[in-house]
Amino acid sequence: MTVAEIFRTPIFLAPMAGVTDAPFRILVRELIDGDARKNLLMFTEMVSAAGVWFRNEKTLAMLQTVEAERPAAIQLFGSDPTICAAAAAYVEQLGTAAVIDFNSGCPAPKIFKNGEGCALMKNPPLLEKILSAIRNAVTLPVSVKLRLGVDSQHINAAECAKRAESAGVDFITIHGRTREQFYSGAADWDAIAAVKSAVKIPVIANGDVRDFDSLDDILTTTRADGVMIGRAAQGNPWIINRLLKYFLTGERLEPPTLDERADIMRRHLQKVIAFKGESVAVREMRAHCAWYTKGLTGGATLRNLFNRAETADDFLSIIAKI
């Protein structure tokens, strides 16, 4: 998959640990209209490069994308150039990835404490070394996810983006908040615009896009080449199709009806069961169903029922009440 092909469908689902797993990614793709369904690049949840290096079974299982979710970008994280490069090469050899994505934006305390994720933005030379090592290890397109910086006193996304470009990275995704902010406050789209102006490679803007108008606004402000949707997709997997359709054609699709929403929830449940079994599906779908029912009349009652559900049949009975 070429970079030009990637940006033919430039509305992307953000990788979110515990949310955008294979069942969710497949569901999102199934909801895409027309030819865009085949082209849209999906990003996996982040995968430990060290876990790949040591051939950890659970880690390797996260690399096994299926045909229904491809083309897929495998997102790696780590802090050692040699290990990250070897992991990227291993992923390419599997033949199931279209892109190698590297995470230098994760704000999670455990990741940050290990010197990974957004912690790498404290050391731009090391970040560049890692990206260069990955670039030299693979022939696939390489991308990197950044934040604005570690905190408001250390905004260095433009510097890190330039170093990524120098390392041979093909495109960049910028979340418009610092690590210190996590997901609080407003995303700084002007800061994303500064990054876009600093490099010649494509830039994907991420942060606070929830509807058609905010999509227009972020593209106008940042002049970005694409937009990534994160938390707005929780309980709202159809948002990618709606925003992509709007971007490509100007058409503002209506959100699904209650019956359609219920059907999507059933399909989601069935996919999680197929991948992980019923007991895991019951645990994981409680959170998803809480998001699906947010804002619905009687939503609080439904969420209480979902939280007490113990079987797939319990879930199906509750979904039938929507």
Backbone bond lengths (Angstrom), bond angles and torsions (degrees), N, CA, C in turn:
res aa  C-N    CA-C-N  psi(-1)  N-CA   C-N-CA  omega(-1)  CA-C   N-CA-C  phi
1 M - - - 1.463 - - 1.521 108.62 -
2 T 1.326 117.11 125.67 1.455 120.50 -179.47 1.525 110.54 -85.80
3 V 1.327 115.34 163.92 1.462 119.76 177.74 1.528 110.09 -62.12
4 A 1.324 116.67 -39.83 1.465 119.97 178.42 1.524 110.99 -60.17
5 E 1.324 117.10 -40.78 1.466 120.70 178.38 1.527 111.08 -65.67
6 I 1.319 116.78 -38.56 1.468 120.93 179.55 1.520 110.77 -58.17
7 F 1.334 116.40 -42.53 1.463 120.24 -173.70 1.532 113.52 -88.89
8 R 1.331 117.22 10.56 1.460 119.83 169.30 1.527 110.64 -73.26
9 T 1.316 116.63 -26.17 1.470 122.28 177.53 1.529 107.35 -126.47
10 P 1.346 116.79 77.12 1.466 120.53 -165.10 1.531 116.94 -89.85
11 I 1.322 117.36 29.70 1.464 121.02 171.42 1.527 106.18 -113.03
12 F 1.322 116.55 116.33 1.461 120.86 -169.87 1.530 111.85 -116.37
13 L 1.332 115.37 149.08 1.463 122.10 173.21 1.520 108.43 -87.61
14 A 1.326 116.84 124.42 1.463 120.74 -179.24 1.523 110.61 -70.19
15 P 1.326 116.87 143.51 1.466 119.01 172.75 1.521 110.24 -73.28
16 M 1.318 116.78 123.90 1.468 121.64 -179.72 1.521 108.72 -131.56
17 A 1.325 115.89 116.56 1.463 120.92 -177.71 1.520 110.74 -57.25
18 G 1.324 115.86 131.15 1.451 120.83 178.81 1.513 114.68 79.54
19 V 1.314 117.16 0.66 1.472 120.89 -178.98 1.526 110.69 -123.48
20 T 1.321 116.37 -59.50 1.469 120.46 -173.11 1.526 110.79 -92.03
21 D 1.326 115.70 58.71 1.459 120.26 176.56 1.524 109.54 -79.17
22 A 1.326 117.16 -178.16 1.462 120.65 -176.03 1.529 112.93 -56.85
23 P 1.336 120.50 -45.19 1.468 118.92 178.53 1.529 113.01 -58.54
24 F 1.328 116.56 -40.68 1.465 119.74 -179.70 1.524 110.35 -68.63
25 R 1.327 116.91 -42.81 1.468 119.89 -179.78 1.524 111.04 -62.42
26 I 1.316 116.36 -41.71 1.465 119.81 178.99 1.525 110.38 -64.74
27 L 1.322 116.86 -41.73 1.466 121.00 178.28 1.520 110.71 -60.37
28 V 1.321 117.16 -46.39 1.466 121.05 178.97 1.524 110.01 -58.63
29 R 1.331 116.95 -44.50 1.465 119.31 -179.66 1.522 111.23 -63.88
30 E 1.317 117.81 -40.91 1.464 120.81 179.92 1.523 112.20 -62.16
31 L 1.322 116.95 -25.84 1.464 121.09 -178.67 1.523 113.21 -85.54
32 I 1.340 117.27 -4.31 1.465 121.52 179.86 1.524 109.75 -79.41
33 D 1.326 116.70 136.03 1.461 121.79 179.99 1.527 111.74 -83.32
34 G 1.322 115.95 144.74 1.454 122.18 166.96 1.520 115.87 65.34
35 D 1.356 114.39 -154.27 1.459 121.24 -175.78 1.522 112.66 -65.52
36 A 1.332 117.26 -23.06 1.466 120.16 -179.59 1.522 111.07 -60.03
37 R 1.330 117.13 -25.80 1.466 120.38 -179.13 1.528 111.04 -59.26
38 K 1.326 117.21 -39.43 1.464 120.69 -177.33 1.519 112.11 -74.92
39 N 1.325 117.09 -28.22 1.467 121.01 -170.69 1.523 113.91 -92.67
40 L 1.326 117.68 -28.16 1.462 121.16 -170.77 1.528 112.16 -58.67
41 L 1.338 116.12 125.10 1.457 121.87 178.73 1.521 110.16 -80.21
42 M 1.330 116.30 128.97 1.459 122.90 176.78 1.527 109.65 -106.36
43 F 1.325 117.02 142.97 1.461 122.06 178.30 1.529 109.49 -107.00
44 T 1.330 116.56 132.21 1.459 119.87 177.64 1.523 110.49 -75.25
45 E 1.326 115.62 164.74 1.458 120.07 166.76 1.531 107.62 -59.97
46 M 1.341 117.09 153.12 1.462 117.97 -174.51 1.528 111.35 -68.61
47 V 1.339 113.61 143.08 1.461 122.84 -174.58 1.528 108.77 -120.33
48 S 1.309 116.99 134.76 1.464 121.86 -179.08 1.524 111.52 -69.85
49 A 1.339 116.28 122.84 1.464 120.29 175.81 1.525 110.25 -63.07
50 A 1.324 116.59 -37.93 1.466 120.18 178.17 1.523 110.73 -64.17
51 G 1.333 116.54 -38.05 1.457 120.19 177.16 1.512 111.70 -62.17
52 V 1.329 116.49 -38.54 1.466 120.66 175.94 1.528 109.63 -66.66
53 W 1.321 116.57 -45.20 1.472 122.88 -179.41 1.532 111.09 -55.56
54 F 1.334 115.96 -42.96 1.463 120.53 -177.98 1.527 112.65 -91.44
55 R 1.342 116.11 5.92 1.456 123.35 177.28 1.529 112.27 55.69
56 N 1.322 115.24 43.61 1.456 120.85 175.24 1.528 109.45 -65.20
57 E 1.323 116.95 129.33 1.463 120.64 -173.36 1.523 112.87 -60.32
58 K 1.332 116.58 -45.11 1.463 119.69 -179.60 1.527 111.01 -64.29
59 T 1.336 115.96 -37.89 1.466 119.72 178.68 1.517 110.59 -66.04
60 L 1.323 116.82 -46.97 1.465 120.24 -178.97 1.521 111.59 -62.08
61 A 1.335 116.46 -32.24 1.463 119.82 178.89 1.524 111.26 -63.82
62 M 1.339 117.00 -29.80 1.464 120.82 -179.83 1.526 112.18 -71.45
63 L 1.333 116.35 -15.11 1.464 120.58 -179.86 1.524 112.22 -86.54
64 Q 1.317 116.77 -10.05 1.463 120.64 -172.32 1.526 111.12 -85.93
65 T 1.312 116.21 77.85 1.461 119.26 175.08 1.525 109.41 -71.63
66 V 1.324 115.87 151.07 1.459 120.84 177.97 1.524 109.08 -107.59
67 E 1.307 115.66 163.22 1.463 121.19 -174.53 1.529 112.27 -55.00
68 A 1.332 116.45 -37.02 1.463 120.83 -175.45 1.520 113.59 -66.47
69 E 1.331 118.81 -17.04 1.468 120.28 -179.81 1.527 112.76 -108.10
70 R 1.306 118.58 1.84 1.458 121.46 -178.71 1.525 111.48 -90.75
71 P 1.351 116.30 152.05 1.461 129.56 7.10 1.532 112.60 -72.50
72 A 1.333 115.00 141.89 1.459 120.70 -176.05 1.520 111.34 -129.60
73 A 1.326 115.14 142.62 1.461 122.05 171.59 1.522 107.33 -100.37
74 I 1.317 116.98 125.68 1.460 121.08 175.37 1.521 107.72 -87.84
75 Q 1.333 116.50 121.30 1.462 120.04 -179.25 1.528 110.16 -96.95
76 L 1.327 115.77 120.37 1.460 122.81 178.78 1.522 110.59 -104.00
77 F 1.332 116.03 154.60 1.460 120.20 169.25 1.520 108.62 -137.85
78 G 1.318 115.93 153.09 1.456 121.22 -179.47 1.513 109.73 172.40
79 S 1.336 116.46 -172.85 1.469 119.95 -179.31 1.520 113.07 -140.66
80 D 1.324 117.52 -2.93 1.463 121.76 -179.86 1.530 109.58 -107.66
81 P 1.329 118.53 119.73 1.466 120.86 -176.62 1.525 113.52 -56.43
82 T 1.319 117.21 -42.77 1.464 120.64 -178.15 1.521 111.33 -64.78
83 I 1.325 115.99 -45.51 1.464 120.62 -179.55 1.525 111.07 -66.91
84 C 1.325 117.14 -41.78 1.472 120.56 179.66 1.524 110.95 -64.07
85 A 1.327 116.64 -41.38 1.462 120.49 179.29 1.523 111.05 -65.61
86 A 1.334 116.48 -42.71 1.462 120.11 179.69 1.524 111.09 -64.73
87 A 1.333 116.46 -39.16 1.465 120.33 178.16 1.521 110.66 -64.47
88 A 1.328 116.66 -42.31 1.463 120.61 178.77 1.527 110.76 -62.38
89 A 1.328 116.38 -42.08 1.463 120.29 179.02 1.530 110.73 -63.71
90 Y 1.320 116.33 -39.54 1.466 120.67 178.15 1.526 110.33 -62.72
91 V 1.331 115.98 -44.07 1.464 120.34 179.12 1.524 110.49 -60.82
92 E 1.324 116.75 -44.89 1.467 119.28 179.96 1.525 111.00 -61.24
93 Q 1.325 117.12 -39.83 1.461 120.86 -178.96 1.525 112.24 -64.73
94 L 1.323 117.24 -26.82 1.465 120.04 177.56 1.524 111.65 -63.48
95 G 1.329 115.98 -30.37 1.452 120.90 176.87 1.514 115.32 80.14
96 T 1.335 117.67 13.38 1.468 120.20 -177.27 1.525 113.21 -109.70
97 A 1.337 117.36 -2.52 1.468 121.08 -178.24 1.522 110.62 -106.19
98 A 1.330 115.75 143.08 1.462 121.53 174.86 1.518 111.30 -97.48
99 V 1.342 116.39 -23.90 1.467 122.88 -176.35 1.528 108.16 -146.49
100 I 1.340 116.03 145.75 1.461 121.52 168.20 1.526 107.14 -102.10
101 D 1.328 116.58 116.62 1.461 121.99 178.64 1.527 108.36 -107.26
102 F 1.337 116.73 140.06 1.465 120.22 179.94 1.519 109.40 -117.91
103 N 1.338 115.71 131.56 1.462 120.83 -176.49 1.519 111.22 -92.49
104 S 1.327 115.22 114.82 1.462 121.45 171.80 1.525 109.17 -125.81
105 G 1.337 114.82 32.85 1.457 119.55 -177.19 1.510 115.02 -132.27
106 C 1.337 118.00 -9.35 1.465 120.08 -176.27 1.526 110.69 -63.31
107 P 1.350 117.78 127.32 1.465 120.63 -178.30 1.524 114.26 -93.83
108 A 1.335 118.42 -1.40 1.464 121.29 -173.76 1.527 111.14 -56.46
109 P 1.333 117.52 133.81 1.474 121.03 -176.47 1.524 113.88 -53.61
110 K 1.330 117.53 -43.34 1.465 120.30 -178.08 1.524 111.07 -63.00
111 I 1.317 116.15 -43.21 1.464 120.82 179.64 1.522 110.07 -67.26
112 F 1.318 116.10 -45.84 1.467 121.45 -177.87 1.525 110.73 -62.09
113 K 1.319 116.57 -42.39 1.467 121.33 -179.02 1.520 111.45 -62.64
114 N 1.324 116.87 -30.60 1.460 121.54 179.28 1.526 112.99 -80.71
115 G 1.339 116.49 2.03 1.455 119.73 -179.03 1.510 113.43 78.41
116 E 1.337 115.89 20.24 1.459 121.25 -178.40 1.524 109.66 -113.42
117 G 1.333 116.95 -179.35 1.454 120.01 -179.82 1.510 111.03 58.09
118 C 1.327 116.32 -134.30 1.466 120.85 -175.14 1.524 112.84 -66.15
119 A 1.337 118.42 -17.54 1.468 120.85 178.05 1.524 111.29 -59.66
120 L 1.319 117.07 -27.54 1.465 120.15 179.91 1.524 112.15 -66.08
121 M 1.339 117.16 -21.00 1.462 118.96 178.26 1.525 111.44 -71.42
122 K 1.334 117.17 -12.11 1.466 120.38 172.86 1.528 110.98 -76.98
123 N 1.322 116.20 -14.37 1.463 121.75 -176.26 1.528 109.70 -134.91
124 P 1.342 117.52 71.88 1.462 120.43 -176.67 1.529 114.43 -54.46
125 P 1.348 119.96 -38.07 1.469 118.38 177.73 1.531 112.86 -60.49
126 L 1.336 117.08 -39.47 1.465 119.56 177.76 1.519 110.53 -66.82
127 L 1.323 117.03 -41.87 1.462 120.30 177.44 1.524 110.25 -58.06
128 E 1.318 116.70 -45.52 1.465 120.28 179.01 1.527 110.91 -61.86
129 K 1.321 116.53 -40.36 1.464 120.40 179.76 1.528 111.14 -63.03
130 I 1.335 116.28 -42.00 1.467 120.35 178.04 1.524 110.77 -62.78
131 L 1.323 116.10 -47.77 1.466 120.36 -178.08 1.519 111.38 -64.81
132 S 1.316 116.94 -38.23 1.463 120.63 177.43 1.526 110.74 -64.64
133 A 1.334 116.12 -40.78 1.464 120.09 178.89 1.526 110.99 -63.96
134 I 1.334 116.73 -41.69 1.464 120.53 177.28 1.523 110.40 -63.96
135 R 1.335 115.81 -45.55 1.461 120.19 -179.61 1.531 111.63 -57.86
136 N 1.328 116.14 -40.78 1.461 120.56 -178.58 1.526 112.92 -75.14
137 A 1.339 116.08 -15.63 1.467 119.90 -176.16 1.519 113.50 -92.88
138 V 1.340 117.40 -16.49 1.465 120.42 -174.62 1.523 111.48 -134.22
139 T 1.322 114.66 161.76 1.463 120.59 174.35 1.526 111.71 -104.32
140 L 1.333 116.96 -13.64 1.464 121.18 178.12 1.528 110.59 -65.57
141 P 1.336 117.91 157.79 1.465 119.71 170.37 1.527 110.38 -58.16
142 V 1.334 115.72 144.56 1.462 122.30 179.97 1.523 108.64 -121.08
143 S 1.333 116.41 135.48 1.465 120.79 176.96 1.520 109.25 -131.27
144 V 1.338 115.92 167.31 1.459 120.62 179.16 1.522 109.37 -139.77
145 K 1.330 115.92 143.21 1.469 122.38 176.46 1.523 108.48 -104.94
146 L 1.333 116.20 127.04 1.461 122.84 -179.00 1.525 110.31 -125.01
147 R 1.334 115.71 162.97 1.460 122.59 163.85 1.529 107.40 -110.12
148 L 1.323 116.53 -175.09 1.468 119.22 179.99 1.518 111.48 -70.96
149 G 1.323 116.58 -26.42 1.454 122.54 -177.93 1.510 108.73 160.04
150 V 1.315 115.79 -175.75 1.461 119.95 -179.10 1.526 111.08 -73.15
151 D 1.324 116.97 -42.16 1.464 121.63 177.97 1.522 108.71 -153.32
152 S 1.327 116.17 -179.67 1.470 120.54 -174.77 1.519 112.86 -66.55
153 Q 1.327 116.99 -19.15 1.463 120.83 178.63 1.528 112.04 -87.13
154 H 1.312 116.39 -8.16 1.464 120.30 -176.51 1.532 109.67 -135.61
155 I 1.320 115.72 63.99 1.465 121.45 177.06 1.530 107.78 -85.24
156 N 1.315 116.98 105.69 1.466 119.94 -175.91 1.523 112.91 -135.29
157 A 1.329 116.15 27.25 1.462 119.49 -179.29 1.520 111.84 -60.80
158 A 1.336 117.33 -37.74 1.465 119.77 -179.80 1.528 110.63 -63.66
159 E 1.338 116.70 -43.30 1.465 119.61 177.77 1.525 110.97 -61.90
160 C 1.339 116.42 -46.02 1.462 119.83 -179.84 1.529 111.03 -64.02
161 A 1.323 116.56 -37.02 1.462 120.29 178.20 1.524 110.99 -65.02
162 K 1.323 116.92 -42.16 1.469 120.24 177.33 1.522 111.08 -62.13
163 R 1.320 116.27 -41.74 1.461 119.86 178.40 1.531 110.80 -65.47
164 A 1.324 116.39 -37.98 1.461 119.95 176.82 1.521 110.56 -62.61
165 E 1.320 115.89 -43.09 1.460 120.27 177.97 1.524 110.47 -61.90
166 S 1.319 116.97 -43.18 1.468 121.04 178.81 1.526 111.57 -63.44
167 A 1.331 116.11 -31.29 1.464 120.64 -179.94 1.525 112.59 -76.34
168 G 1.334 116.63 -9.29 1.455 120.33 178.50 1.509 115.28 99.18
169 V 1.333 116.55 12.69 1.469 120.43 177.16 1.526 109.57 -64.90
170 D 1.324 116.56 142.52 1.465 121.44 -174.42 1.522 114.08 -88.28
171 F 1.324 117.68 -30.82 1.463 120.31 174.65 1.522 109.45 -159.50
172 I 1.336 115.16 163.76 1.465 122.46 -172.17 1.525 109.34 -130.38
173 T 1.327 116.25 142.36 1.463 121.52 169.72 1.521 108.45 -113.34
174 I 1.330 116.69 130.67 1.466 122.03 -179.29 1.526 110.19 -118.55
175 H 1.328 116.02 121.27 1.468 120.23 169.86 1.526 107.44 -88.53
176 G 1.327 116.52 129.77 1.458 121.41 -171.20 1.512 115.97 -80.82
177 R 1.320 117.65 35.58 1.464 122.59 174.75 1.527 109.41 -136.29
178 T 1.317 116.12 161.41 1.457 120.65 174.20 1.527 109.82 -85.87
179 R 1.323 114.71 168.14 1.466 119.11 175.34 1.525 110.14 -62.05
180 E 1.314 116.83 -38.42 1.460 122.07 -178.94 1.529 111.16 -59.59
181 Q 1.323 117.12 -35.27 1.461 121.34 -179.21 1.523 113.18 -73.88
182 F 1.325 117.17 -25.38 1.458 120.81 -168.84 1.534 108.03 54.96
183 Y 1.347 118.44 -105.38 1.469 120.88 179.90 1.524 111.41 -124.45
184 S 1.326 116.74 17.68 1.462 120.57 -179.63 1.523 110.45 -89.01
185 G 1.333 115.23 162.80 1.458 119.80 179.83 1.519 111.52 68.51
186 A 1.310 114.92 -176.35 1.464 120.66 -179.19 1.520 110.59 -93.48
187 A 1.327 115.98 144.52 1.460 120.34 173.67 1.527 108.88 -66.73
188 D 1.319 116.59 139.37 1.464 122.57 -177.97 1.526 109.17 -92.99
189 W 1.315 115.32 93.85 1.459 119.58 -178.26 1.526 112.34 -70.42
190 D 1.327 117.48 -29.23 1.467 119.85 176.99 1.528 110.57 -63.55
191 A 1.326 116.34 -36.33 1.461 119.90 177.87 1.528 110.84 -67.53
192 I 1.326 116.71 -35.02 1.467 119.77 174.97 1.522 109.54 -65.18
193 A 1.336 116.59 -39.48 1.467 120.92 178.07 1.523 111.01 -59.84
194 A 1.329 116.97 -37.28 1.464 120.76 178.70 1.522 110.83 -64.23
195 V 1.316 116.64 -37.58 1.469 120.45 176.96 1.524 109.85 -67.23
196 K 1.316 116.49 -43.63 1.464 120.69 178.84 1.527 110.76 -58.05
197 S 1.325 116.87 -38.30 1.465 121.16 -179.79 1.527 112.37 -72.98
198 A 1.333 116.39 -20.38 1.466 120.48 -173.90 1.522 113.44 -85.46
199 V 1.336 117.40 -16.66 1.467 120.30 -175.62 1.523 110.94 -130.62
200 K 1.325 115.05 163.84 1.461 120.88 178.38 1.524 112.24 -101.49
201 I 1.322 117.90 -16.32 1.462 120.60 179.58 1.531 110.10 -79.34
202 P 1.336 117.43 159.83 1.470 119.90 -178.40 1.525 112.82 -61.50
203 V 1.330 114.70 147.05 1.463 122.43 179.19 1.529 109.04 -125.46
204 I 1.323 115.87 131.69 1.464 122.59 174.40 1.520 108.20 -103.31
205 A 1.327 116.90 125.67 1.465 122.00 179.63 1.521 110.14 -90.99
206 N 1.333 115.99 140.43 1.463 121.87 -176.92 1.528 109.57 -138.59
207 G 1.343 115.56 131.55 1.456 119.20 175.51 1.511 114.07 133.49
208 D 1.334 116.57 112.99 1.466 124.05 170.64 1.526 115.00 72.69
209 V 1.318 118.40 23.67 1.464 120.05 173.13 1.522 107.75 -96.16
210 R 1.332 115.49 118.42 1.466 121.26 -174.24 1.525 113.32 -128.07
211 D 1.342 116.66 -13.08 1.457 119.22 -174.57 1.523 109.48 -159.11
212 F 1.339 115.67 -175.89 1.460 120.61 -176.68 1.526 111.98 -61.92
213 D 1.320 116.77 -44.26 1.462 120.05 -176.06 1.522 111.78 -66.45
214 S 1.331 117.49 -41.94 1.466 118.81 179.07 1.523 110.96 -69.21
215 L 1.328 117.72 -28.39 1.467 120.17 173.67 1.520 110.18 -64.29
216 D 1.329 116.26 -46.95 1.470 119.96 176.13 1.520 111.00 -57.17
217 D 1.324 116.42 -45.59 1.466 121.18 -174.80 1.524 111.93 -65.36
218 I 1.329 117.65 -43.98 1.463 118.86 -177.59 1.523 111.16 -68.25
219 L 1.328 116.97 -35.94 1.463 119.51 178.44 1.523 111.22 -69.19
220 T 1.325 116.61 -38.75 1.465 120.47 178.02 1.525 110.92 -65.94
221 T 1.327 116.66 -43.68 1.464 121.08 -176.47 1.518 112.39 -71.89
222 T 1.320 116.94 -44.62 1.471 120.35 -171.91 1.518 114.19 -93.17
223 R 1.344 116.79 -22.94 1.468 122.19 -172.61 1.532 110.86 58.79
224 A 1.318 115.82 28.44 1.463 121.39 -178.28 1.524 111.06 -68.05
225 D 1.313 114.83 159.32 1.463 121.85 -179.38 1.523 112.24 -86.90
226 G 1.319 116.54 -15.31 1.452 121.59 179.50 1.513 109.89 -162.88
227 V 1.321 115.86 171.82 1.467 121.68 -179.00 1.523 108.64 -134.70
228 M 1.329 115.65 138.31 1.464 121.49 177.72 1.527 109.45 -110.61
229 I 1.330 115.34 133.95 1.460 122.39 -177.53 1.523 108.99 -108.00
230 G 1.339 116.26 125.59 1.454 120.39 -178.74 1.508 112.57 -110.46
231 R 1.343 116.39 -100.62 1.465 120.73 -172.63 1.526 113.61 -60.82
232 A 1.327 117.65 -24.67 1.471 119.89 179.00 1.522 112.11 -66.07
233 A 1.333 117.14 -14.17 1.467 120.53 178.86 1.522 112.77 -89.30
234 Q 1.321 117.62 -7.57 1.461 120.41 179.23 1.526 109.49 -69.57
235 G 1.322 115.87 120.20 1.459 119.91 -175.44 1.512 113.05 68.99
236 N 1.313 116.37 14.34 1.460 122.34 -173.23 1.531 109.38 -147.65
237 P 1.343 118.16 51.24 1.466 120.02 -174.13 1.519 114.15 -64.96
238 W 1.323 117.00 -16.93 1.458 121.40 179.02 1.529 112.22 -77.75
239 I 1.332 118.30 -8.56 1.464 120.18 -177.10 1.522 111.82 -62.93
240 I 1.320 117.57 -32.93 1.464 119.83 -179.06 1.527 109.62 -63.76
241 N 1.317 117.05 -45.16 1.459 120.01 178.32 1.523 111.75 -63.78
242 R 1.327 117.05 -43.19 1.466 120.10 -177.99 1.530 111.20 -63.36
243 L 1.339 116.82 -44.46 1.467 119.72 -178.91 1.523 111.42 -72.87
244 L 1.319 116.89 -37.01 1.463 119.66 178.99 1.524 110.57 -66.57
245 K 1.322 116.93 -42.89 1.469 121.26 178.06 1.532 109.92 -60.84
246 Y 1.323 115.92 -41.96 1.462 120.29 179.01 1.524 110.90 -64.78
247 F 1.331 116.79 -43.54 1.464 120.58 179.92 1.530 110.82 -62.01
248 L 1.320 116.80 -42.46 1.461 120.88 -174.12 1.525 113.26 -80.53
249 T 1.346 117.67 -32.99 1.465 120.37 -172.34 1.521 114.75 -126.48
250 G 1.322 118.08 -16.28 1.459 120.81 -175.18 1.516 113.56 86.09
251 E 1.330 117.40 -2.51 1.468 120.96 -178.81 1.528 110.69 -78.99
252 R 1.337 115.54 132.37 1.467 120.93 178.47 1.529 109.10 -100.72
253 L 1.317 115.87 93.62 1.460 120.34 179.55 1.525 111.03 -66.61
254 E 1.322 115.88 144.19 1.459 120.73 174.77 1.531 109.51 -73.50
255 P 1.329 117.73 150.70 1.469 119.25 174.05 1.520 109.73 -66.76
256 P 1.319 118.21 162.35 1.466 120.12 -179.06 1.523 111.97 -63.69
257 T 1.317 115.20 151.06 1.462 120.67 173.66 1.532 108.74 -70.29
258 L 1.324 116.48 171.95 1.463 119.70 178.26 1.527 111.26 -61.39
259 D 1.335 116.60 -39.89 1.468 119.60 178.46 1.527 110.52 -64.24
260 E 1.326 116.45 -41.37 1.465 119.97 178.87 1.528 110.96 -66.69
261 R 1.324 116.28 -39.18 1.467 120.54 177.52 1.539 109.90 -60.87
262 A 1.322 116.06 -45.41 1.464 120.09 179.40 1.527 111.05 -61.01
263 D 1.319 116.06 -40.41 1.468 119.76 178.93 1.529 111.03 -63.94
264 I 1.326 116.86 -40.54 1.466 120.69 178.09 1.522 110.41 -63.85
265 M 1.319 117.10 -39.88 1.463 120.67 177.75 1.527 111.02 -62.14
266 R 1.331 116.58 -40.97 1.469 119.75 177.77 1.530 110.74 -63.23
267 R 1.311 115.54 -44.54 1.465 119.57 179.47 1.520 110.95 -61.90
268 H 1.324 116.09 -40.50 1.464 120.41 179.00 1.530 109.75 -62.18
269 L 1.311 116.58 -48.38 1.464 121.16 179.02 1.529 110.90 -56.54
270 Q 1.316 116.35 -46.27 1.466 120.46 -178.66 1.527 111.73 -62.15
271 K 1.318 116.78 -37.43 1.469 120.09 179.82 1.529 111.22 -68.60
272 V 1.320 116.59 -41.92 1.470 118.70 179.34 1.528 109.96 -64.55
273 I 1.322 117.30 -40.04 1.468 120.52 177.09 1.525 110.22 -60.82
274 A 1.333 116.63 -44.03 1.464 120.72 -178.20 1.524 111.81 -61.94
275 F 1.330 116.67 -36.50 1.463 120.77 -177.60 1.529 113.02 -85.28
276 K 1.347 116.83 -35.59 1.466 119.00 -167.25 1.520 115.21 -126.74
277 G 1.320 117.19 -6.72 1.451 119.78 -177.48 1.519 112.05 91.10
278 E 1.320 116.06 161.49 1.463 120.78 -172.36 1.520 113.05 -66.86
279 S 1.324 118.54 -42.14 1.468 119.92 -175.18 1.519 111.67 -63.74
280 V 1.335 117.02 -41.98 1.465 120.40 177.24 1.522 109.93 -68.40
281 A 1.318 116.31 -41.41 1.464 120.57 -179.52 1.524 111.31 -59.11
282 V 1.317 116.86 -41.56 1.467 120.45 179.78 1.523 110.50 -60.69
283 R 1.321 117.08 -43.82 1.470 120.27 179.81 1.525 111.25 -65.50
284 E 1.320 116.12 -47.40 1.461 119.67 -173.96 1.520 112.70 -72.72
285 M 1.313 117.58 -33.97 1.460 120.26 -176.36 1.518 112.69 -73.39
286 R 1.325 118.57 -16.09 1.467 119.43 176.05 1.523 110.48 -58.89
287 A 1.338 116.29 -45.60 1.466 119.64 179.45 1.520 110.81 -66.58
288 H 1.330 116.59 -44.52 1.466 119.29 -179.43 1.529 111.19 -61.84
289 C 1.321 116.73 -41.99 1.468 119.62 -179.33 1.522 111.93 -67.94
290 A 1.330 116.74 -29.73 1.468 119.37 174.13 1.521 109.98 -63.44
291 W 1.333 116.64 -40.47 1.469 120.11 177.86 1.526 110.88 -70.20
292 Y 1.323 117.04 -42.00 1.467 120.44 -179.39 1.529 111.84 -59.43
293 T 1.322 117.30 -33.97 1.469 120.62 -174.04 1.525 113.23 -97.52
294 K 1.317 117.30 2.69 1.462 119.94 178.46 1.527 109.74 -62.68
295 G 1.315 115.95 128.58 1.460 120.79 178.48 1.514 114.81 86.47
296 L 1.329 117.81 -6.53 1.460 119.83 178.57 1.527 110.75 -81.26
297 T 1.323 116.15 149.33 1.459 120.07 172.87 1.527 108.94 -61.42
298 G 1.309 116.52 127.29 1.462 119.90 -177.33 1.514 113.54 78.07
299 G 1.325 116.48 13.79 1.460 120.74 -176.46 1.518 113.48 -60.50
300 A 1.322 117.11 -39.49 1.468 120.60 -179.08 1.527 110.86 -62.45
301 T 1.326 116.00 -40.84 1.469 120.16 178.17 1.523 110.73 -64.75
302 L 1.333 116.11 -42.77 1.463 120.33 178.83 1.527 111.06 -62.47
303 R 1.322 116.46 -42.65 1.466 119.70 -179.12 1.528 111.08 -63.81
304 N 1.302 116.03 -37.98 1.467 119.85 177.14 1.528 110.78 -62.73
305 L 1.318 116.01 -39.84 1.464 120.25 178.18 1.525 111.06 -67.05
306 F 1.333 116.35 -43.94 1.470 119.75 179.30 1.531 111.04 -61.10
307 N 1.308 116.69 -38.91 1.464 120.20 -178.74 1.528 112.51 -66.07
308 R 1.336 116.01 -21.37 1.465 119.85 179.40 1.530 112.28 -100.00
309 A 1.335 116.24 -4.22 1.470 120.21 -178.99 1.529 110.54 -66.86
310 E 1.321 116.25 140.23 1.463 121.07 -177.32 1.519 113.24 -121.52
311 T 1.317 117.67 -11.60 1.464 120.88 -179.69 1.523 109.84 -137.06
312 A 1.329 115.50 165.84 1.459 120.21 176.38 1.522 110.60 -62.54
313 D 1.323 116.54 -37.97 1.467 119.75 178.35 1.523 111.20 -62.69
314 D 1.335 116.63 -36.01 1.464 119.75 175.48 1.527 109.94 -59.17
315 F 1.332 115.70 -45.75 1.466 119.87 -179.83 1.522 110.83 -61.83
316 L 1.317 116.48 -44.67 1.464 119.87 -178.24 1.524 111.11 -63.08
317 S 1.317 116.92 -37.27 1.470 120.55 178.63 1.523 111.18 -65.58
318 I 1.336 116.49 -39.13 1.468 120.40 179.84 1.526 110.36 -71.50
319 I 1.329 116.17 -41.97 1.468 119.87 178.77 1.524 110.43 -59.02
320 A 1.321 116.94 -34.66 1.471 121.09 179.82 1.521 112.26 -63.83
321 K 1.325 118.31 -17.45 1.464 122.17 179.80 1.527 112.43 -82.45
322 I 1.329 117.52 -11.94 1.472 120.34 -176.14 1.523 110.66 -70.47
